[in-house]
Amino acid sequence: MYAIIKNGGKQYKVQEGDILLLDNMSLEPKASIEIKEVLAVNAGELKVGTPFVDGAVVTAEVINEGRDRKVMTFKKRRRKDSKVKRGFRRDFTRVRIIKIAA
């Protein structure tokens, strides 16, 4: 059984027991969250929502929160003496999928 959920403008395909990084939600470890934005559920047969599946809930447990590794961007325009260097670190919440209820 798997489900496709939406979080933070991104879509994730999840199964029970999966660990994934979601956008930062400022929650304590061991907290339980319910994700109701379920786009599709496959439990033998595929149910697709319009846009969400009615009554489908994915339950997850917060493991921890943290910051991802730094991603550097560098742009240079040759012969123009123009360059830009930027860094970015994403804040995340690591969760474990406990249950998918269709």
Backbone hydrogen bonds, N-H to C=O, Kabsch-Sander energy under -0.5 kcal/mol:
donor,donor_aa,acceptor,acceptor_aa,energy
2,Y,42,N,-1.5
3,A,14,V,-2.4
4,I,40,A,-2.5
5,I,3,A,-0.6
5,I,12,Y,-2.7
6,K,37,E,-2.1
7,N,10,K,-2.6
10,K,7,N,-1.4
12,Y,5,I,-2.4
14,V,3,A,-3.0
14,V,12,Y,-0.6
16,E,1,M,-0.5
17,G,97,I,-2.9
18,D,15,Q,-1.8
20,L,95,V,-2.2
22,L,20,L,-0.6
22,L,93,T,-2.7
24,N,91,D,-0.9
30,K,62,V,-2.7
31,A,28,E,-1.5
33,I,60,A,-2.9
35,I,58,V,-3.2
36,K,34,E,-0.7
38,V,36,K,-1.8
39,L,4,I,-2.7
39,L,37,E,-0.6
40,A,4,I,-1.3
41,V,47,K,-2.4
42,N,2,Y,-2.8
43,A,41,V,-0.6
43,A,45,E,-1.5
47,K,41,V,-3.3
48,V,46,L,-0.5
49,G,39,L,-2.7
50,T,52,F,-1.0
53,V,38,V,-2.8
56,A,53,V,-1.3
57,V,101,A,-2.4
58,V,35,I,-2.2
59,T,57,V,-0.5
59,T,99,K,-2.9
60,A,33,I,-2.8
61,E,96,R,-2.6
62,V,31,A,-2.9
63,I,94,R,-3.3
64,N,94,R,-1.1
66,G,92,F,-2.0
68,D,90,R,-3.2
71,V,88,F,-2.6
72,M,70,K,-0.5
73,T,86,R,-3.1
75,K,84,V,-2.6
77,R,82,S,-2.4
78,R,76,K,-0.7
80,K,77,R,-1.6
82,S,77,R,-0.8
84,V,75,K,-2.4
86,R,73,T,-2.6
88,F,71,V,-1.5
92,F,66,G,-2.6
93,T,22,L,-2.4
94,R,64,N,-2.8
95,V,20,L,-2.5
95,V,93,T,-0.5
96,R,61,E,-2.5
97,I,18,D,-2.8
98,I,59,T,-2.6
99,K,59,T,-1.7
101,A,57,V,-3.0
101,A,99,K,-0.5
102,A,100,I,-0.6
